[in-house]
Amino acid sequence: MTGIAIGTDGPAAEMAKRLALAALANVAAPTTEKIQDTVHETIPIAIRLVGGGAVDAEWLIREVESLCNIWIPGATTIEDQRGHIEWLAAR
């Protein structure tokens, strides 16, 4: 027993990872949703190309996220301070 989950190694998983990364290559900072959509689109293609196999989609999403710069929305600030109650300093 190797300790590797089914669908996380083997030709189909490797092909799916390569396809997903290629599909995202021109996206500077993909969102998590974009990565999820891309992974779900590429898994069936990868399985068909290698002639079978299984790919764990959740594993592949985490794997692709770890290899990409993911877009995270910036911080927001309150521009109009009227009616704002400072609570953090009082903690």
ABEGO torsion letter per residue (X at the ends): XAGBBBGABEAAAAAAAAAAAAAAAABABBBAAAAAAAAAAAAAAAAAAAGEEBBBAAAAAAAAAAABBBBBBBBBBBABABGBBBAAAAX
